[in-house]
Amino acid sequence: HGSAATSHRWPTLNELARGFRVGNAQTLPNPNLQPERAVSFEAGATWDAARVRLGATAFRAVVHDAIANVTLPSLTGIVRERQNAGDAVSTGVEADLEWRVGRAVRLTSSLTWVDASFENSREPAIEGKQLPQVPDVSATVSGLFTYRWMSATVLLRTTGHQFDDDRNAFRLAPATQVDATVSGRVRSVRVFVAGENLLDARIETGRTPLVTLAPGRAVRAGVQVL
């Protein structure tokens, strides 16, 4: 299988007119932003047997005039401005595996590697730098168990290192998160209990350079009438 696509995105009102501050990092709007234009290609193959499905896909995407928060020279804290920074180029491979263990258990996993960086940049300082908030490696493993009126899922997600800024000065640590859900249905009533970040892992989502963390362990429960 394969595909090719092209698209464009207009700047949002926030990018054009609204600035914001996080910690000591100030981000300025830019009313002169131009639309982003993207071209992408992908090709892959899938092998499906009685209980196993295996797939792999290679992809490449180029976003021209990519809008990014570009760091400006400043003597008072960190100042960034939204700019059409050049080309944001992403090349990678994704592999997927699904294993059906009888009728009650299904195991799935996915592994993605991507090289995402700025090219033909209008700002020399970010040429060749890794795109912010894009991990080089990420993986998921999940299991689904079903028995009569109940089901349970467990999901493990892990990400490699990534950066929070255009110049790759603020590195975010790799992270692993475990979620789980148990639910049951009797006629038109469904009851569930869901846990997020069950191991209470430290997950960094930002550095400005103040570290911002994702929520810790959380448990939710509810009743749904269908």
C-alpha positions in Angstrom: 0.0 0.0 0.0 1.1 3.6 -0.5 -0.2 7.1 -0.7 0.8 10.7 -1.5 -0.9 13.8 -0.2 -0.6 17.6 -0.2 -2.2 20.1 2.0 -1.9 23.6 3.5 -2.8 25.2 6.8 -3.5 28.9 7.5 -2.0 30.5 10.6 -4.4 30.5 13.6 -5.6 33.7 15.2 -3.4 32.9 18.3 -0.3 32.6 16.1 -1.2 35.9 14.3 -2.3 38.1 17.2 -1.9 36.5 20.7 1.3 36.2 22.6 1.8 34.3 25.9 4.4 33.7 28.6 5.3 30.5 30.4 7.9 30.8 33.2 10.5 33.2 31.9 9.9 32.4 28.2 7.8 34.9 26.3 6.3 34.0 22.9 5.3 36.8 20.5 2.7 36.6 17.8 3.4 37.5 14.2 0.8 39.1 11.9 2.9 38.5 8.8 2.8 34.7 8.9 2.2 32.8 5.6 0.3 29.5 5.3 2.1 26.2 5.7 2.2 23.9 2.7 2.8 20.1 3.1 3.7 17.2 0.8 3.8 13.7 2.2 4.5 10.2 0.9 4.2 6.8 2.5 4.6 3.1 1.4 4.2 -0.1 3.4 3.1 -3.7 3.5 0.9 -5.8 5.8 1.1 -9.6 6.4 -2.0 -11.2 7.9 -2.1 -14.8 9.1 -4.7 -16.6 11.3 -3.6 -15.0 14.6 -0.9 -12.6 13.7 -0.8 -9.3 11.7 2.5 -7.6 11.0 2.8 -4.3 9.2 5.5 -1.8 8.4 5.3 1.6 6.8 8.0 4.1 5.7 7.0 7.8 5.4 8.4 11.2 4.6 6.6 14.5 5.1 7.9 18.0 4.2 6.1 21.1 5.6 7.2 24.2 3.7 7.1 27.6 5.5 6.6 25.6 8.8 5.4 27.9 11.6 7.6 27.5 14.7 8.5 29.4 17.8 11.9 30.8 16.9 14.2 32.0 19.7 15.3 35.6 19.4 18.4 37.3 20.8 17.5 38.7 24.2 19.3 39.9 27.4 16.1 39.5 29.5 14.9 36.0 29.7 13.8 33.8 26.7 12.0 35.6 23.9 10.5 33.6 21.0 8.4 34.7 18.0 6.2 32.6 15.7 7.9 32.6 12.3 7.8 30.7 9.0 11.1 29.0 9.9 11.7 27.0 6.7 11.0 23.3 6.0 10.1 20.9 8.7 11.2 17.5 7.3 10.1 14.2 8.9 11.4 10.8 7.7 10.7 7.6 9.5 9.4 4.0 9.8 6.6 2.6 11.8 6.1 -1.1 12.6 3.0 -2.7 14.0 2.3 -6.2 15.4 -1.1 -7.7 16.5 -1.3 -11.1 18.1 -4.7 -12.7 18.7 -4.5 -15.3 21.5 -7.7 -17.1 21.1 -10.9 -15.1 21.3 -10.3 -13.5 24.7 -6.9 -11.9 24.5 -5.4 -9.6 21.9 -1.9 -8.1 22.1 -0.8 -5.2 20.0 2.5 -3.2 19.7 3.8 -0.3 17.7 7.3 1.1 17.2 8.0 4.4 15.5 11.4 5.9 14.6 11.5 9.4 13.0 14.2 11.8 12.0 12.4 15.2 12.2 14.5 18.4 11.7 14.5 21.9 10.2 16.0 22.2 6.7 16.4 25.3 4.4 15.8 27.4 7.6 15.6 31.1 7.4 17.3 31.2 10.9 20.8 29.6 10.7 20.8 28.8 14.4 18.1 26.1 13.9 19.3 24.6 10.6 19.5 20.8 11.1 18.0 21.0 14.6 15.4 18.4 15.8 11.8 19.6 15.7 10.5 20.5 19.1 8.2 18.1 20.9 8.9 15.2 18.4 10.6 12.2 20.0 13.0 10.2 17.9 11.7 6.9 19.1 8.3 6.0 20.5 6.6 2.7 21.3 3.3 1.3 22.6 2.3 -2.1 23.9 -1.3 -2.9 24.8 -3.3 -5.9 25.8 -7.1 -6.4 25.6 -8.8 -9.1 27.6 -12.5 -9.8 27.2 -14.7 -12.4 29.0 -18.5 -12.4 28.7 -19.7 -9.1 30.0 -16.4 -7.6 31.1 -13.2 -6.3 29.5 -9.8 -5.0 30.6 -7.1 -3.1 28.8 -3.5 -2.3 29.7 -1.5 0.2 27.7 2.2 1.0 28.1 3.6 4.0 26.2 7.2 5.1 26.1 9.0 7.9 24.3 12.7 8.7 23.6 14.3 12.0 24.1 12.9 15.2 22.6 13.5 18.9 22.8 11.2 21.7 24.0 12.7 24.4 21.8 13.9 25.2 18.3 17.6 25.4 19.2 17.6 22.1 21.1 18.8 23.7 24.3 16.1 22.2 26.6 16.0 18.5 26.4 13.1 16.5 27.8 13.8 13.2 29.4 12.5 9.9 28.0 9.3 8.8 29.7 7.2 5.7 30.2 3.5 5.7 31.2 1.2 2.8 32.1 -2.7 3.1 31.8 -5.4 0.6 32.4 -9.1 0.3 32.2 -11.6 -2.3 33.5 -15.2 -2.2 32.4 -18.3 -4.3 32.5 -21.7 -4.1 30.9 -25.0 -5.4 32.1 -27.8 -4.8 29.6 -27.8 -1.0 29.1 -25.5 0.0 31.9 -21.7 0.1 31.6 -19.5 0.5 34.7 -15.8 1.4 34.3 -12.7 2.1 36.3 -9.7 3.7 34.6 -6.2 4.4 35.8 -3.8 6.8 34.2 0.0 6.9 34.8 -0.4 4.1 37.3 3.3 4.0 38.2 3.2 7.8 38.9 6.1 8.3 36.5 7.8 11.7 36.1 6.9 12.9 32.6 8.4 16.1 31.4 6.2 18.1 28.9 8.1 21.4 28.9 11.2 23.3 29.9 11.3 27.1 29.8 13.8 26.3 31.5 11.3 25.7 34.3 10.3 22.0 34.1 6.6 21.4 33.4 5.3 17.9 34.3 2.3 15.9 33.1 -0.3 14.9 35.7 0.7 12.1 38.1 -1.3 9.0 38.9 -5.1 9.4 38.5 -8.0 7.1 38.8 -11.5 7.6 37.4 -14.7 5.6 37.8 -18.1 6.1 36.2 -21.4 4.6 35.1 -22.7 5.0 31.6 -26.3 4.4 30.5 -26.3 3.3 26.9 
